[in-house]
Amino acid sequence: MGRLARLCWLLALLGALVPLLPAQAHDARPVSVQIRELPGDRYALRVRTPGTVALDNRPQLLPPDICTPITIGDDAEASETSGSVLHCPGGVEGQTFRLAFPIYNPSLSTLYRLDRLEGAPLTALLPPNEASWTVPQAPSPFEVAGDYFHLGMQHIFGGIDHLLFVLGLLVIAGTWRRSLLALTGFTVAHSITLALSTLDLVRLAAPPVEAAIALSILFLAVEILRGDRSSLTYRHPTVVASLFGLLHGFGFASVLREIGVPGDEIAVALLSFNVGVEAGQVVFVAACLAVAASARWLARHWPRLEHAVKPRTAIMATAYVLGTISVFWLFERVSNFA
């Protein structure tokens, strides 16, 4: 069994583990807390919770002690929000907000965003073990970079559809050189559309983009099953990876559009988020290489194992895993168009 065959066997094993992961891609998005400053020391609050959180476990935002709820009444400016409105004498700088889950925190981070009447928005991404946010005067660029890098890492590991696409690319590329070129094309392409979409230069609706991403995985699964080495996908995987990378970039951008980026640090936030995504992708590929090395070691020491796993069977298993999951996602996401 050659190196490529053993790699395919490895990828099949990795693919078999995918059903053990959460079926919903992007369900690792953080709880989003939006605080909008209104005139007269008033603040409109809104909490957005991922759909995977049970209705009886939806978190509650606990405001600072100095804040009291007020009646919206006929105030058109305040009634724009579907959440609550507070009166906080002296403002909320230096005050602490806390998010409380009725039952337990399902390992979700919390993304706070304060839109001020004057100055750029303040943002903070807190890990699951931190529930409180004390509003600072202004975050440093290093804090912004750290928050958005962490968000990018969290998104790539939570959105396993992107990792499944990378898995399919590795199978089709076959050699390390072709895999490196294909992954580079994928990275450059999705970085371009991520920037264009975040900067509002190009925008696509999220539901069709998510459905098309599932379709891209299905496309690779079909190409693997066909095994036509003369096809464009096999002859030029970098071209195919780049074209689909443009699509995946819009999927990455949907996260940043939802939570927003600080206006005065938009370049830092965008770059850090993208670096976080790439770091997560590198970790995933490195894990594939590590298991491939383990497979080679096993093949040398247990020849029977080498003969028991046929290369073509391993490739087919990988394709069927990718195809089954992508079809499920495709139907699920198309149903969300309405």
Secondary structure, 3 states (H helix, E strand, C coil): CCHHHHHHHHHHHHHHHHHHCCCCCCCCCCEEEEEEEECCCEEEEEEECCCCCCHHHCCEEECCCCCEECCCCCCCCHHHCCCEEEECCCCCCCCEEEEECCCCCCCCCEEEEEECCCCCCEEEEECCCCCEEECCCCCCHHHHHHHHHHHHHHHHHHCHHHHHHHHHHHHHHCCHHHHHHHHHHHHHHHHHHHHHHHCCCCCCCHHHHHHHHHHHHHHHHHHHHHCCCCCHHHHCHHHHHHHHHHHHHHHHHHHHHHHCCCHHHHHHHHHHHHHHHHHHHHHHHHHHHHHHHHHHHHHHHCHHHHHHCCHHHHHHHHHHHHHHHHHHHHHHHHCCCC
